[in-house]
Amino acid sequence: MTLEEFARFHLPTLEEGEVQFNVQIAVLSAAVKDPPKGFAFWSLGEPGHCAVRSPGRAILLGNLTRAECQQLARDTLDDRSGVVGANDTAHWFAEQATTLGSRFEPPIPQRIHLLTGAPKYPSASGAAREVTVADAPLLFTWLTAFHEEAVPHDPAPERHHVEKAAGSGRYLFWTVDGQ
């Protein structure tokens, strides 16, 4: 299966669970447009039952069953760069991989929060605005600082990626009096 076929097969189902699978959707969509060297993908059956991995990043699990997580752990035994998944998927994967001799750092539980409307900060002045290409240096500085504090095991942001993303509409700055 080609990457394009994989995306056509799995993306519609992942998009039905956009809140849970937003990172997988973004990574896969970007890879179809510009496949990074070493991008890996696994289809484990039904639509949405899949996994992807960008070079140097963790394996991102789709809507997998326990048996599919265990199979993927066996199939990727030599490809250990971490694992991320919704619900119990990452736990099932790591549990199986550990029985096969892999070692993992302690898990980092995360929660998914859904923004259903425009953010309102009761006692904060100012407003959100989209980051522009001119904001790329500041965005890079802030993303790098966030990376060092929150996810130091992940690859650091690369300036050219941040410059490309700065005008994409994906990032917002909160501004007060133009600052």
QUIPEGI-V254444 format. One record per residue. N is the residue number from 0. OMEGA is omega in whole degrees, 0 to 359 (* if undefined). Layout:
N OMEGA
N OMEGA
This chain:
0 177
1 178
2 180
3 178
4 178
5 181
6 179
7 181
8 189
9 186
10 182
11 180
12 176
13 181
14 175
15 177
16 188
17 181
18 181
19 190
20 184
21 180
22 178
23 180
24 181
25 181
26 181
27 179
28 179
29 181
30 178
31 180
32 184
33 186
34 176
35 177
36 180
37 177
38 182
39 179
40 182
41 175
42 186
43 176
44 185
45 175
46 181
47 179
48 189
49 175
50 178
51 176
52 172
53 180
54 178
55 182
56 177
57 172
58 179
59 184
60 175
61 184
62 187
63 172
64 177
65 181
66 179
67 176
68 180
69 178
70 179
71 178
72 178
73 183
74 184
75 185
76 181
77 185
78 187
79 174
80 181
81 182
82 179
83 179
84 180
85 178
86 183
87 187
88 181
89 178
90 180
91 179
92 183
93 178
94 179
95 181
96 179
97 178
98 179
99 175
100 178
101 178
102 181
103 171
104 176
105 181
106 177
107 180
108 179
109 177
110 177
111 178
112 183
113 176
114 185
115 179
116 179
117 180
118 178
119 180
120 190
121 185
122 179
123 176
124 177
125 182
126 177
127 172
128 179
129 175
130 179
131 177
132 179
133 180
134 187
135 180
136 180
137 178
138 178
139 179
140 182
141 179
142 178
143 178
144 178
145 180
146 183
147 181
148 192
149 186
150 185
151 179
152 178
153 175
154 181
155 176
156 177
157 186
158 184
159 176
160 180
161 178
162 179
163 183
164 187
165 181
166 186
167 184
168 181
169 184
170 178
171 170
172 173
173 183
174 176
175 181
176 177
177 181
178 *
